[in-house]
């Protein structure tokens, strides 16, 4: 049995702000979600050219991070 891997794509503006990021919970800004991922899973981040990068995480890890950042409903 293999774990499903999720690739979360990130795009940055020239000033370093996150303009687009995948799997983002609705309550977080793009920068806020990047901060969570960068704090909790920085070893899973791979920078790419042209202001882009990816996080490679298991589905379980992504779901856990989303639940932890969702807060009270």
mmCIF file as Biopython writes it, N, C-alpha, C and O atoms, coordinates in Angstrom:
data_model
#
loop_
_atom_site.group_PDB
_atom_site.id
_atom_site.type_symbol
_atom_site.label_atom_id
_atom_site.label_alt_id
_atom_site.label_comp_id
_atom_site.label_asym_id
_atom_site.label_entity_id
_atom_site.label_seq_id
_atom_site.pdbx_PDB_ins_code
_atom_site.Cartn_x
_atom_site.Cartn_y
_atom_site.Cartn_z
_atom_site.occupancy
_atom_site.B_iso_or_equiv
_atom_site.auth_seq_id
_atom_site.auth_asym_id
_atom_site.pdbx_PDB_model_num
ATOM 1   N N  . UNK A ? 1  ? 0.840   -1.181 0.000   1.0 0.0 1  A 1 
ATOM 2   C CA . UNK A ? 1  ? 0.000   0.000  0.000   1.0 0.0 1  A 1 
ATOM 3   C C  . UNK A ? 1  ? 0.887   1.247  0.000   1.0 0.0 1  A 1 
ATOM 4   O O  . UNK A ? 1  ? 1.781   1.370  0.837   1.0 0.0 1  A 1 
ATOM 5   N N  . UNK A ? 2  ? 0.649   2.158  -0.921  1.0 0.0 2  A 1 
ATOM 6   C CA . UNK A ? 2  ? 1.467   3.370  -0.993  1.0 0.0 2  A 1 
ATOM 7   C C  . UNK A ? 2  ? 0.639   4.585  -0.575  1.0 0.0 2  A 1 
ATOM 8   O O  . UNK A ? 2  ? -0.572  4.636  -0.789  1.0 0.0 2  A 1 
ATOM 9   N N  . UNK A ? 3  ? 1.316   5.549  0.020   1.0 0.0 3  A 1 
ATOM 10  C CA . UNK A ? 3  ? 0.649   6.779  0.415   1.0 0.0 3  A 1 
ATOM 11  C C  . UNK A ? 3  ? 0.498   7.688  -0.792  1.0 0.0 3  A 1 
ATOM 12  O O  . UNK A ? 3  ? 1.408   7.812  -1.612  1.0 0.0 3  A 1 
ATOM 13  N N  . UNK A ? 4  ? -0.654  8.315  -0.889  1.0 0.0 4  A 1 
ATOM 14  C CA . UNK A ? 4  ? -0.875  9.261  -1.977  1.0 0.0 4  A 1 
ATOM 15  C C  . UNK A ? 4  ? -0.080  10.532 -1.696  1.0 0.0 4  A 1 
ATOM 16  O O  . UNK A ? 4  ? -0.191  11.113 -0.617  1.0 0.0 4  A 1 
ATOM 17  N N  . UNK A ? 5  ? 0.717   10.960 -2.666  1.0 0.0 5  A 1 
ATOM 18  C CA . UNK A ? 5  ? 1.503   12.175 -2.509  1.0 0.0 5  A 1 
ATOM 19  C C  . UNK A ? 5  ? 0.799   13.335 -3.200  1.0 0.0 5  A 1 
ATOM 20  O O  . UNK A ? 5  ? 0.300   13.204 -4.318  1.0 0.0 5  A 1 
ATOM 21  N N  . UNK A ? 6  ? 0.770   14.461 -2.518  1.0 0.0 6  A 1 
ATOM 22  C CA . UNK A ? 6  ? 0.157   15.680 -3.037  1.0 0.0 6  A 1 
ATOM 23  C C  . UNK A ? 6  ? 1.284   16.664 -3.355  1.0 0.0 6  A 1 
ATOM 24  O O  . UNK A ? 6  ? 2.221   16.824 -2.573  1.0 0.0 6  A 1 
ATOM 25  N N  . UNK A ? 7  ? 1.182   17.309 -4.496  1.0 0.0 7  A 1 
ATOM 26  C CA . UNK A ? 7  ? 2.135   18.352 -4.861  1.0 0.0 7  A 1 
ATOM 27  C C  . UNK A ? 7  ? 1.396   19.679 -4.808  1.0 0.0 7  A 1 
ATOM 28  O O  . UNK A ? 7  ? 0.448   19.909 -5.558  1.0 0.0 7  A 1 
ATOM 29  N N  . UNK A ? 8  ? 1.840   20.540 -3.917  1.0 0.0 8  A 1 
ATOM 30  C CA . UNK A ? 8  ? 1.231   21.862 -3.751  1.0 0.0 8  A 1 
ATOM 31  C C  . UNK A ? 8  ? 2.110   22.883 -4.460  1.0 0.0 8  A 1 
ATOM 32  O O  . UNK A ? 8  ? 3.246   23.129 -4.055  1.0 0.0 8  A 1 
ATOM 33  N N  . UNK A ? 9  ? 1.572   23.471 -5.519  1.0 0.0 9  A 1 
ATOM 34  C CA . UNK A ? 9  ? 2.319   24.442 -6.317  1.0 0.0 9  A 1 
ATOM 35  C C  . UNK A ? 9  ? 2.192   25.835 -5.699  1.0 0.0 9  A 1 
ATOM 36  O O  . UNK A ? 9  ? 1.123   26.227 -5.231  1.0 0.0 9  A 1 
ATOM 37  N N  . UNK A ? 10 ? 3.302   26.573 -5.707  1.0 0.0 10 A 1 
ATOM 38  C CA . UNK A ? 10 ? 3.347   27.938 -5.173  1.0 0.0 10 A 1 
ATOM 39  C C  . UNK A ? 10 ? 3.899   28.854 -6.261  1.0 0.0 10 A 1 
ATOM 40  O O  . UNK A ? 10 ? 4.869   28.517 -6.940  1.0 0.0 10 A 1 
ATOM 41  N N  . UNK A ? 11 ? 3.266   30.019 -6.418  1.0 0.0 11 A 1 
ATOM 42  C CA . UNK A ? 11 ? 3.774   31.055 -7.334  1.0 0.0 11 A 1 
ATOM 43  C C  . UNK A ? 11 ? 3.982   32.335 -6.541  1.0 0.0 11 A 1 
ATOM 44  O O  . UNK A ? 11 ? 3.134   32.740 -5.747  1.0 0.0 11 A 1 
ATOM 45  N N  . UNK A ? 12 ? 5.121   32.957 -6.771  1.0 0.0 12 A 1 
ATOM 46  C CA . UNK A ? 12 ? 5.479   34.174 -6.045  1.0 0.0 12 A 1 
ATOM 47  C C  . UNK A ? 12 ? 5.482   35.379 -6.976  1.0 0.0 12 A 1 
ATOM 48  O O  . UNK A ? 12 ? 5.811   35.264 -8.156  1.0 0.0 12 A 1 
ATOM 49  N N  . UNK A ? 13 ? 5.112   36.531 -6.433  1.0 0.0 13 A 1 
ATOM 50  C CA . UNK A ? 13 ? 5.242   37.803 -7.145  1.0 0.0 13 A 1 
ATOM 51  C C  . UNK A ? 13 ? 6.711   38.222 -7.066  1.0 0.0 13 A 1 
ATOM 52  O O  . UNK A ? 13 ? 7.452   37.701 -6.233  1.0 0.0 13 A 1 
ATOM 53  N N  . UNK A ? 14 ? 7.141   39.153 -7.916  1.0 0.0 14 A 1 
ATOM 54  C CA . UNK A ? 14 ? 8.525   39.616 -7.860  1.0 0.0 14 A 1 
ATOM 55  C C  . UNK A ? 14 ? 8.948   40.147 -6.488  1.0 0.0 14 A 1 
ATOM 56  O O  . UNK A ? 14 ? 10.131  40.106 -6.152  1.0 0.0 14 A 1 
ATOM 57  N N  . UNK A ? 15 ? 7.990   40.646 -5.690  1.0 0.0 15 A 1 
ATOM 58  C CA . UNK A ? 15 ? 8.326   41.172 -4.364  1.0 0.0 15 A 1 
ATOM 59  C C  . UNK A ? 15 ? 8.361   40.072 -3.287  1.0 0.0 15 A 1 
ATOM 60  O O  . UNK A ? 15 ? 8.596   40.370 -2.116  1.0 0.0 15 A 1 
ATOM 61  N N  . UNK A ? 16 ? 8.131   38.814 -3.668  1.0 0.0 16 A 1 
ATOM 62  C CA . UNK A ? 16 ? 8.213   37.697 -2.732  1.0 0.0 16 A 1 
ATOM 63  C C  . UNK A ? 16 ? 6.896   37.267 -2.128  1.0 0.0 16 A 1 
ATOM 64  O O  . UNK A ? 16 ? 6.845   36.242 -1.447  1.0 0.0 16 A 1 
ATOM 65  N N  . UNK A ? 17 ? 5.824   38.016 -2.354  1.0 0.0 17 A 1 
ATOM 66  C CA . UNK A ? 17 ? 4.518   37.622 -1.835  1.0 0.0 17 A 1 
ATOM 67  C C  . UNK A ? 17 ? 3.978   36.433 -2.619  1.0 0.0 17 A 1 
ATOM 68  O O  . UNK A ? 17 ? 4.224   36.305 -3.819  1.0 0.0 17 A 1 
ATOM 69  N N  . UNK A ? 18 ? 3.252   35.579 -1.941  1.0 0.0 18 A 1 
ATOM 70  C CA . UNK A ? 18 ? 2.632   34.422 -2.596  1.0 0.0 18 A 1 
ATOM 71  C C  . UNK A ? 18 ? 1.382   34.899 -3.312  1.0 0.0 18 A 1 
ATOM 72  O O  . UNK A ? 18 ? 0.502   35.503 -2.699  1.0 0.0 18 A 1 
ATOM 73  N N  . UNK A ? 19 ? 1.301   34.629 -4.611  1.0 0.0 19 A 1 
ATOM 74  C CA . UNK A ? 19 ? 0.121   35.041 -5.371  1.0 0.0 19 A 1 
ATOM 75  C C  . UNK A ? 19 ? -0.793  33.866 -5.682  1.0 0.0 19 A 1 
ATOM 76  O O  . UNK A ? 19 ? -1.966  34.058 -6.002  1.0 0.0 19 A 1 
ATOM 77  N N  . UNK A ? 20 ? -0.266  32.658 -5.591  1.0 0.0 20 A 1 
ATOM 78  C CA . UNK A ? 20 ? -1.088  31.480 -5.856  1.0 0.0 20 A 1 
ATOM 79  C C  . UNK A ? 20 ? -0.468  30.286 -5.147  1.0 0.0 20 A 1 
ATOM 80  O O  . UNK A ? 20 ? 0.746   30.085 -5.189  1.0 0.0 20 A 1 
ATOM 81  N N  . UNK A ? 21 ? -1.335  29.479 -4.481  1.0 0.0 21 A 1 
ATOM 82  C CA . UNK A ? 21 ? -0.846  28.292 -3.789  1.0 0.0 21 A 1 
ATOM 83  C C  . UNK A ? 21 ? -1.983  27.275 -3.741  1.0 0.0 21 A 1 
ATOM 84  O O  . UNK A ? 21 ? -3.130  27.632 -3.472  1.0 0.0 21 A 1 
ATOM 85  N N  . UNK A ? 22 ? -1.665  26.026 -3.999  1.0 0.0 22 A 1 
ATOM 86  C CA . UNK A ? 22 ? -2.666  24.974 -4.035  1.0 0.0 22 A 1 
ATOM 87  C C  . UNK A ? 22 ? -3.082  24.489 -2.656  1.0 0.0 22 A 1 
ATOM 88  O O  . UNK A ? 22 ? -2.385  24.699 -1.663  1.0 0.0 22 A 1 
ATOM 89  N N  . UNK A ? 23 ? -4.239  23.833 -2.622  1.0 0.0 23 A 1 
ATOM 90  C CA . UNK A ? 23 ? -4.773  23.186 -1.420  1.0 0.0 23 A 1 
ATOM 91  C C  . UNK A ? 23 ? -5.025  24.151 -0.272  1.0 0.0 23 A 1 
ATOM 92  O O  . UNK A ? 23 ? -5.073  23.730 0.884   1.0 0.0 23 A 1 
ATOM 93  N N  . UNK A ? 24 ? -5.186  25.426 -0.563  1.0 0.0 24 A 1 
ATOM 94  C CA . UNK A ? 24 ? -5.316  26.447 0.488   1.0 0.0 24 A 1 
ATOM 95  C C  . UNK A ? 24 ? -6.680  26.386 1.153   1.0 0.0 24 A 1 
ATOM 96  O O  . UNK A ? 24 ? -7.707  26.409 0.475   1.0 0.0 24 A 1 
ATOM 97  N N  . UNK A ? 25 ? -6.693  26.307 2.495   1.0 0.0 25 A 1 
ATOM 98  C CA . UNK A ? 25 ? -7.967  26.408 3.215   1.0 0.0 25 A 1 
ATOM 99  C C  . UNK A ? 25 ? -8.566  27.804 3.016   1.0 0.0 25 A 1 
ATOM 100 O O  . UNK A ? 25 ? -7.831  28.789 2.945   1.0 0.0 25 A 1 
ATOM 101 N N  . UNK A ? 26 ? -9.873  27.889 2.928   1.0 0.0 26 A 1 
ATOM 102 C CA . UNK A ? 26 ? -10.559 29.143 2.637   1.0 0.0 26 A 1 
ATOM 103 C C  . UNK A ? 26 ? -10.304 30.258 3.635   1.0 0.0 26 A 1 
ATOM 104 O O  . UNK A ? 26 ? -10.369 31.433 3.275   1.0 0.0 26 A 1 
ATOM 105 N N  . UNK A ? 27 ? -10.014 29.908 4.891   1.0 0.0 27 A 1 
ATOM 106 C CA . UNK A ? 27 ? -9.826  30.939 5.921   1.0 0.0 27 A 1 
ATOM 107 C C  . UNK A ? 27 ? -8.434  31.565 5.907   1.0 0.0 27 A 1 
ATOM 108 O O  . UNK A ? 27 ? -8.192  32.533 6.628   1.0 0.0 27 A 1 
ATOM 109 N N  . UNK A ? 28 ? -7.524  31.035 5.108   1.0 0.0 28 A 1 
ATOM 110 C CA . UNK A ? 28 ? -6.152  31.550 5.085   1.0 0.0 28 A 1 
ATOM 111 C C  . UNK A ? 28 ? -5.865  32.295 3.790   1.0 0.0 28 A 1 
ATOM 112 O O  . UNK A ? 28 ? -6.384  31.949 2.729   1.0 0.0 28 A 1 
ATOM 113 N N  . UNK A ? 29 ? -5.041  33.311 3.894   1.0 0.0 29 A 1 
ATOM 114 C CA . UNK A ? 29 ? -4.552  34.004 2.700   1.0 0.0 29 A 1 
ATOM 115 C C  . UNK A ? 29 ? -3.496  33.110 2.042   1.0 0.0 29 A 1 
ATOM 116 O O  . UNK A ? 29 ? -3.007  32.176 2.677   1.0 0.0 29 A 1 
ATOM 117 N N  . UNK A ? 30 ? -3.139  33.374 0.798   1.0 0.0 30 A 1 
ATOM 118 C CA . UNK A ? 30 ? -2.055  32.606 0.191   1.0 0.0 30 A 1 
ATOM 119 C C  . UNK A ? 30 ? -0.758  32.671 1.010   1.0 0.0 30 A 1 
ATOM 120 O O  . UNK A ? 30 ? -0.089  31.652 1.186   1.0 0.0 30 A 1 
ATOM 121 N N  . UNK A ? 31 ? -0.401  33.855 1.508   1.0 0.0 31 A 1 
ATOM 122 C CA . UNK A ? 31 ? 0.801   33.983 2.343   1.0 0.0 31 A 1 
ATOM 123 C C  . UNK A ? 31 ? 0.651   33.224 3.652   1.0 0.0 31 A 1 
ATOM 124 O O  . UNK A ? 31 ? 1.612   32.623 4.132   1.0 0.0 31 A 1 
ATOM 125 N N  . UNK A ? 32 ? -0.537  33.243 4.233   1.0 0.0 32 A 1 
ATOM 126 C CA . UNK A ? 32 ? -0.785  32.538 5.483   1.0 0.0 32 A 1 
ATOM 127 C C  . UNK A ? 32 ? -0.613  31.035 5.338   1.0 0.0 32 A 1 
ATOM 128 O O  . UNK A ? 32 ? -0.015  30.390 6.199   1.0 0.0 32 A 1 
ATOM 129 N N  . UNK A ? 33 ? -1.136  30.474 4.250   1.0 0.0 33 A 1 
ATOM 130 C CA . UNK A ? 33 ? -1.004  29.031 3.993   1.0 0.0 33 A 1 
ATOM 131 C C  . UNK A ? 33 ? 0.452   28.666 3.723   1.0 0.0 33 A 1 
ATOM 132 O O  . UNK A ? 33 ? 0.932   27.637 4.199   1.0 0.0 33 A 1 
ATOM 133 N N  . UNK A ? 34 ? 1.157   29.501 2.966   1.0 0.0 34 A 1 
ATOM 134 C CA . UNK A ? 34 ? 2.579   29.256 2.739   1.0 0.0 34 A 1 
ATOM 135 C C  . UNK A ? 34 ? 3.341   29.271 4.059   1.0 0.0 34 A 1 
ATOM 136 O O  . UNK A ? 34 ? 4.214   28.431 4.275   1.0 0.0 34 A 1 
ATOM 137 N N  . UNK A ? 35 ? 3.027   30.209 4.939   1.0 0.0 35 A 1 
ATOM 138 C CA . UNK A ? 35 ? 3.699   30.284 6.236   1.0 0.0 35 A 1 
ATOM 139 C C  . UNK A ? 35 ? 3.480   29.014 7.052   1.0 0.0 35 A 1 
ATOM 140 O O  . UNK A ? 35 ? 4.408   28.509 7.684   1.0 0.0 35 A 1 
ATOM 141 N N  . UNK A ? 36 ? 2.247   28.499 7.035   1.0 0.0 36 A 1 
ATOM 142 C CA . UNK A ? 36 ? 1.962   27.242 7.747   1.0 0.0 36 A 1 
ATOM 143 C C  . UNK A ? 36 ? 2.802   26.115 7.165   1.0 0.0 36 A 1 
ATOM 144 O O  . UNK A ? 36 ? 3.464   25.386 7.903   1.0 0.0 36 A 1 
ATOM 145 N N  . UNK A ? 37 ? 2.779   25.969 5.843   1.0 0.0 37 A 1 
ATOM 146 C CA . UNK A ? 37 ? 3.533   24.893 5.203   1.0 0.0 37 A 1 
ATOM 147 C C  . UNK A ? 37 ? 5.027   25.060 5.430   1.0 0.0 37 A 1 
ATOM 148 O O  . UNK A ? 37 ? 5.726   24.084 5.705   1.0 0.0 37 A 1 
ATOM 149 N N  . UNK A ? 38 ? 5.514   26.269 5.319   1.0 0.0 38 A 1 
ATOM 150 C CA . UNK A ? 38 ? 6.940   26.526 5.487   1.0 0.0 38 A 1 
ATOM 151 C C  . UNK A ? 38 ? 7.392   26.256 6.925   1.0 0.0 38 A 1 
ATOM 152 O O  . UNK A ? 38 ? 8.499   25.768 7.151   1.0 0.0 38 A 1 
ATOM 153 N N  . UNK A ? 39 ? 6.540   26.573 7.886   1.0 0.0 39 A 1 
ATOM 154 C CA . UNK A ? 39 ? 6.867   26.337 9.295   1.0 0.0 39 A 1 
ATOM 155 C C  . UNK A ? 39 ? 6.817   24.858 9.642   1.0 0.0 39 A 1 
ATOM 156 O O  . UNK A ? 39 ? 7.693   24.347 10.339  1.0 0.0 39 A 1 
ATOM 157 N N  . UNK A ? 40 ? 5.795   24.174 9.158   1.0 0.0 40 A 1 
ATOM 158 C CA . UNK A ? 40 ? 5.553   22.794 9.573   1.0 0.0 40 A 1 
ATOM 159 C C  . UNK A ? 40 ? 6.165   21.748 8.654   1.0 0.0 40 A 1 
ATOM 160 O O  . UNK A ? 40 ? 6.373   20.608 9.068   1.0 0.0 40 A 1 
ATOM 161 N N  . UNK A ? 41 ? 6.460   22.126 7.389   1.0 0.0 41 A 1 
ATOM 162 C CA . UNK A ? 41 ? 6.930   21.123 6.424   1.0 0.0 41 A 1 
ATOM 163 C C  . UNK A ? 41 ? 7.982   21.693 5.479   1.0 0.0 41 A 1 
ATOM 164 O O  . UNK A ? 41 ? 7.970   21.400 4.284   1.0 0.0 41 A 1 
ATOM 165 N N  . UNK A ? 42 ? 8.886   22.501 6.008   1.0 0.0 42 A 1 
ATOM 166 C CA . UNK A ? 42 ? 9.873   23.160 5.141   1.0 0.0 42 A 1 
ATOM 167 C C  . UNK A ? 42 ? 10.772  22.154 4.417   1.0 0.0 42 A 1 
ATOM 168 O O  . UNK A ? 42 ? 11.258  22.441 3.323   1.0 0.0 42 A 1 
ATOM 169 N N  . UNK A ? 43 ? 10.995  20.999 5.004   1.0 0.0 43 A 1 
ATOM 170 C CA . UNK A ? 43 ? 11.848  20.003 4.347   1.0 0.0 43 A 1 
ATOM 171 C C  . UNK A ? 43 ? 11.185  19.412 3.104   1.0 0.0 43 A 1 
ATOM 172 O O  . UNK A ? 43 ? 11.855  18.782 2.286   1.0 0.0 43 A 1 
ATOM 173 N N  . UNK A ? 44 ? 9.885   19.608 2.960   1.0 0.0 44 A 1 
ATOM 174 C CA . UNK A ? 44 ? 9.158   19.088 1.797   1.0 0.0 44 A 1 
ATOM 175 C C  . UNK A ? 44 ? 9.097   20.105 0.658   1.0 0.0 44 A 1 
ATOM 176 O O  . UNK A ? 44 ? 8.487   19.841 -0.378  1.0 0.0 44 A 1 
ATOM 177 N N  . UNK A ? 45 ? 9.733   21.278 0.847   1.0 0.0 45 A 1 
ATOM 178 C CA . UNK A ? 45 ? 9.675   22.337 -0.157  1.0 0.0 45 A 1 
ATOM 179 C C  . UNK A ? 45 ? 10.829  22.230 -1.136  1.0 0.0 45 A 1 
ATOM 180 O O  . UNK A ? 45 ? 11.971  21.969 -0.756  1.0 0.0 45 A 1 
ATOM 181 N N  . UNK A ? 46 ? 10.504  22.440 -2.413  1.0 0.0 46 A 1 
ATOM 182 C CA . UNK A ? 46 ? 11.520  22.460 -3.464  1.0 0.0 46 A 1 
ATOM 183 C C  . UNK A ? 46 ? 11.349  23.741 -4.272  1.0 0.0 46 A 1 
ATOM 184 O O  . UNK A ? 46 ? 10.328  23.905 -4.939  1.0 0.0 46 A 1 
ATOM 185 N N  . UNK A ? 47 ? 12.323  24.656 -4.233  1.0 0.0 47 A 1 
ATOM 186 C CA . UNK A ? 47 ? 12.220  25.869 -5.046  1.0 0.0 47 A 1 
ATOM 187 C C  . UNK A ? 47 ? 12.428  25.539 -6.519  1.0 0.0 47 A 1 
ATOM 188 O O  . UNK A ? 47 ? 13.223  24.667 -6.870  1.0 0.0 47 A 1 
ATOM 189 N N  . UNK A ? 48 ? 11.709  26.242 -7.361  1.0 0.0 48 A 1 
ATOM 190 C CA . UNK A ? 48 ? 11.835  26.086 -8.814  1.0 0.0 48 A 1 
ATOM 191 C C  . UNK A ? 48 ? 12.173  27.451 -9.425  1.0 0.0 48 A 1 
ATOM 192 O O  . UNK A ? 48 ? 12.189  28.464 -8.726  1.0 0.0 48 A 1 
ATOM 193 N N  . UNK A ? 49 ? 12.435  27.466 -10.701 1.0 0.0 49 A 1 
ATOM 194 C CA . UNK A ? 49 ? 12.773  28.707 -11.404 1.0 0.0 49 A 1 
ATOM 195 C C  . UNK A ? 49 ? 11.530  29.568 -11.609 1.0 0.0 49 A 1 
ATOM 196 O O  . UNK A ? 49 ? 10.397  29.101 -11.492 1.0 0.0 49 A 1 
ATOM 197 N N  . UNK A ? 50 ? 11.778  30.831 -11.917 1.0 0.0 50 A 1 
ATOM 198 C CA . UNK A ? 50 ? 10.736  31.788 -12.302 1.0 0.0 50 A 1 
ATOM 199 C C  . UNK A ? 50 ? 9.690   32.025 -11.212 1.0 0.0 50 A 1 
ATOM 200 O O  . UNK A ? 50 ? 8.498   32.120 -11.503 1.0 0.0 50 A 1 
ATOM 201 N N  . UNK A ? 51 ? 10.133  32.121 -9.966  1.0 0.0 51 A 1 
ATOM 202 C CA . UNK A ? 51 ? 9.226   32.463 -8.880  1.0 0.0 51 A 1 
ATOM 203 C C  . UNK A ? 51 ? 8.218   31.397 -8.528  1.0 0.0 51 A 1 
ATOM 204 O O  . UNK A ? 51 ? 7.076   31.698 -8.180  1.0 0.0 51 A 1 
ATOM 205 N N  . UNK A ? 52 ? 8.635   30.169 -8.616  1.0 0.0 52 A 1 
ATOM 206 C CA . UNK A ? 52 ? 7.734   29.056 -8.314  1.0 0.0 52 A 1 
ATOM 207 C C  . UNK A ? 52 ? 8.398   28.093 -7.342  1.0 0.0 52 A 1 
ATOM 208 O O  . UNK A ? 52 ? 9.609   28.140 -7.124  1.0 0.0 52 A 1 
ATOM 209 N N  . UNK A ? 53 ? 7.587   27.224 -6.765  1.0 0.0 53 A 1 
ATOM 210 C CA . UNK A ? 53 ? 8.092   26.177 -5.889  1.0 0.0 53 A 1 
ATOM 211 C C  . UNK A ? 53 ? 6.997   25.150 -5.653  1.0 0.0 53 A 1 
ATOM 212 O O  . UNK A ? 53 ? 5.842   25.375 -6.014  1.0 0.0 53 A 1 
ATOM 213 N N  . UNK A ? 54 ? 7.356   24.026 -5.048  1.0 0.0 54 A 1 
ATOM 214 C CA . UNK A ? 54 ? 6.383   22.992 -4.729  1.0 0.0 54 A 1 
ATOM 215 C C  . UNK A ? 54 ? 6.668   22.396 -3.354  1.0 0.0 54 A 1 
ATOM 216 O O  . UNK A ? 54 ? 7.820   22.280 -2.935  1.0 0.0 54 A 1 
ATOM 217 N N  . UNK A ? 55 ? 5.603   22.025 -2.668  1.0 0.0 55 A 1 
ATOM 218 C CA . UNK A ? 55 ? 5.682   21.203 -1.471  1.0 0.0 55 A 1 
ATOM 219 C C  . UNK A ? 55 ? 5.213   19.814 -1.879  1.0 0.0 55 A 1 
ATOM 220 O O  . UNK A ? 55 ? 4.183   19.685 -2.541  1.0 0.0 55 A 1 
ATOM 221 N N  . UNK A ? 56 ? 5.942   18.780 -1.500  1.0 0.0 56 A 1 
ATOM 222 C CA . UNK A ? 56 ? 5.559   17.399 -1.761  1.0 0.0 56 A 1 
ATOM 223 C C  . UNK A ? 56 ? 5.247   16.743 -0.428  1.0 0.0 56 A 1 
ATOM 224 O O  . UNK A ? 56 ? 6.141   16.465 0.371   1.0 0.0 56 A 1 
ATOM 225 N N  . UNK A ? 57 ? 3.958   16.498 -0.201  1.0 0.0 57 A 1 
ATOM 226 C CA . UNK A ? 57 ? 3.495   15.975 1.081   1.0 0.0 57 A 1 
ATOM 227 C C  . UNK A ? 57 ? 2.508   14.834 0.862   1.0 0.0 57 A 1 
ATOM 228 O O  . UNK A ? 57 ? 1.902   14.716 -0.203  1.0 0.0 57 A 1 
ATOM 229 N N  . UNK A ? 58 ? 2.357   14.003 1.876   1.0 0.0 58 A 1 
ATOM 230 C CA . UNK A ? 58 ? 1.341   12.947 1.797   1.0 0.0 58 A 1 
ATOM 231 C C  . UNK A ? 58 ? -0.040  13.579 1.965   1.0 0.0 58 A 1 
ATOM 232 O O  . UNK A ? 58 ? -0.176  14.659 2.539   1.0 0.0 58 A 1 
ATOM 233 N N  . UNK A ? 59 ? -1.045  12.898 1.461   1.0 0.0 59 A 1 
ATOM 234 C CA . UNK A ? 59 ? -2.429  13.366 1.617   1.0 0.0 59 A 1 
ATOM 235 C C  . UNK A ? 59 ? -2.758  13.506 3.101   1.0 0.0 59 A 1 
ATOM 236 O O  . UNK A ? 59 ? -3.430  14.457 3.500   1.0 0.0 59 A 1 
ATOM 237 N N  . UNK A ? 60 ? -2.292  12.575 3.913   1.0 0.0 60 A 1 
ATOM 238 C CA . UNK A ? 60 ? -2.547  12.619 5.354   1.0 0.0 60 A 1 
ATOM 239 C C  . UNK A ? 60 ? -1.951  13.879 5.972   1.0 0.0 60 A 1 
ATOM 240 O O  . UNK A ? 60 ? -2.602  14.531 6.788   1.0 0.0 60 A 1 
ATOM 241 N N  . UNK A ? 61 ? -0.730  14.230 5.598   1.0 0.0 61 A 1 
ATOM 242 C CA . UNK A ? 61 ? -0.081  15.430 6.145   1.0 0.0 61 A 1 
ATOM 243 C C  . UNK A ? 61 ? -0.844  16.691 5.740   1.0 0.0 61 A 1 
ATOM 244 O O  . UNK A ? 61 ? -1.035  17.584 6.566   1.0 0.0 61 A 1 
ATOM 245 N N  . UNK A ? 62 ? -1.279  16.776 4.493   1.0 0.0 62 A 1 
ATOM 246 C CA . UNK A ? 62 ? -2.026  17.950 4.021   1.0 0.0 62 A 1 
ATOM 247 C C  . UNK A ? 62 ? -3.347  18.056 4.777   1.0 0.0 62 A 1 
ATOM 248 O O  . UNK A ? 62 ? -3.713  19.138 5.237   1.0 0.0 62 A 1 
ATOM 249 N N  . UNK A ? 63 ? -4.060  16.945 4.907   1.0 0.0 63 A 1 
ATOM 250 C CA . UNK A ? 63 ? -5.337  16.960 5.625   1.0 0.0 63 A 1 
ATOM 251 C C  . UNK A ? 63 ? -5.152  17.374 7.082   1.0 0.0 63 A 1 
ATOM 252 O O  . UNK A ? 63 ? -5.963  18.127 7.620   1.0 0.0 63 A 1 
ATOM 253 N N  . UNK A ? 64 ? -4.097  16.891 7.718   1.0 0.0 64 A 1 
ATOM 254 C CA . UNK A ? 64 ? -3.816  17.246 9.108   1.0 0.0 64 A 1 
ATOM 255 C C  . UNK A ? 64 ? -3.535  18.738 9.240   1.0 0.0 64 A 1 
ATOM 256 O O  . UNK A ? 64 ? -4.067  19.391 10.137  1.0 0.0 64 A 1 
ATOM 257 N N  . UNK A ? 65 ? -2.705  19.278 8.357   1.0 0.0 65 A 1 
ATOM 258 C CA . UNK A ? 65 ? -2.395  20.714 8.403   1.0 0.0 65 A 1 
ATOM 259 C C  . UNK A ? 65 ? -3.650  21.558 8.182   1.0 0.0 65 A 1 
ATOM 260 O O  . UNK A ? 65 ? -3.831  22.584 8.837   1.0 0.0 65 A 1 
ATOM 261 N N  . UNK A ? 66 ? -4.503  21.137 7.276   1.0 0.0 66 A 1 
ATOM 262 C CA . UNK A ? 66 ? -5.746  21.872 7.028   1.0 0.0 66 A 1 
ATOM 263 C C  . UNK A ? 66 ? -6.638  21.863 8.256   1.0 0.0 66 A 1 
ATOM 264 O O  . UNK A ? 66 ? -7.214  22.892 8.612   1.0 0.0 66 A 1 
ATOM 265 N N  . UNK A ? 67 ? -6.758  20.714 8.907   1.0 0.0 67 A 1 
ATOM 266 C CA . UNK A ? 67 ? -7.596  20.619 10.101  1.0 0.0 67 A 1 
ATOM 267 C C  . UNK A ? 67 ? -7.047  21.482 11.227  1.0 0.0 67 A 1 
ATOM 268 O O  . UNK A ? 67 ? -7.810  22.141 11.933  1.0 0.0 67 A 1 
ATOM 269 N N  . UNK A ? 68 ? -5.738  21.482 11.397  1.0 0.0 68 A 1 
ATOM 270 C CA . UNK A ? 68 ? -5.112  22.255 12.473  1.0 0.0 68 A 1 
ATOM 271 C C  . UNK A ? 68 ? -5.238  23.761 12.261  1.0 0.0 68 A 1 
ATOM 272 O O  . UNK A ? 68 ? -5.271  24.523 13.227  1.0 0.0 68 A 1 
ATOM 273 N N  . UNK A ? 69 ? -5.307  24.188 11.014  1.0 0.0 69 A 1 
ATOM 274 C CA . UNK A ? 69 ? -5.399  25.625 10.729  1.0 0.0 69 A 1 
ATOM 275 C C  . UNK A ? 69 ? -6.829  26.097 10.555  1.0 0.0 69 A 1 
ATOM 276 O O  . UNK A ? 69 ? -7.075  27.301 10.485  1.0 0.0 69 A 1 
ATOM 277 N N  . UNK A ? 70 ? -7.782  25.170 10.482  1.0 0.0 70 A 1 
ATOM 278 C CA . UNK A ? 70 ? -9.181  25.551 10.252  1.0 0.0 70 A 1 
ATOM 279 C C  . UNK A ? 70 ? -9.753  26.309 11.440  1.0 0.0 70 A 1 
ATOM 280 O O  . UNK A ? 70 ? -10.564 27.218 11.265  1.0 0.0 70 A 1 
ATOM 281 N N  . UNK A ? 71 ? -9.343  25.950 12.623  1.0 0.0 71 A 1 
ATOM 282 C CA . UNK A ? 71 ? -9.856  26.619 13.821  1.0 0.0 71 A 1 
ATOM 283 C C  . UNK A ? 71 ? -11.310 26.267 14.054  1.0 0.0 71 A 1 
ATOM 284 O O  . UNK A ? 71 ? -11.875 25.454 13.323  1.0 0.0 71 A 1 
ATOM 285 N N  . UNK A ? 72 ? -11.925 26.867 15.063  1.0 0.0 72 A 1 
ATOM 286 C CA . UNK A ? 72 ? -13.328 26.586 15.343  1.0 0.0 72 A 1 
ATOM 287 C C  . UNK A ? 72 ? -14.219 27.105 14.222  1.0 0.0 72 A 1 
ATOM 288 O O  . UNK A ? 72 ? -14.029 28.203 13.699  1.0 0.0 72 A 1 
ATOM 289 N N  . UNK A ? 73 ? -15.193 26.277 13.876  1.0 0.0 73 A 1 
ATOM 290 C CA . UNK A ? 73 ? -16.058 26.554 12.747  1.0 0.0 73 A 1 
ATOM 291 C C  . UNK A ? 73 ? -16.978 27.673 12.939  1.0 0.0 73 A 1 
ATOM 292 O O  . UNK A ? 73 ? -17.757 27.993 12.041  1.0 0.0 73 A 1 
#
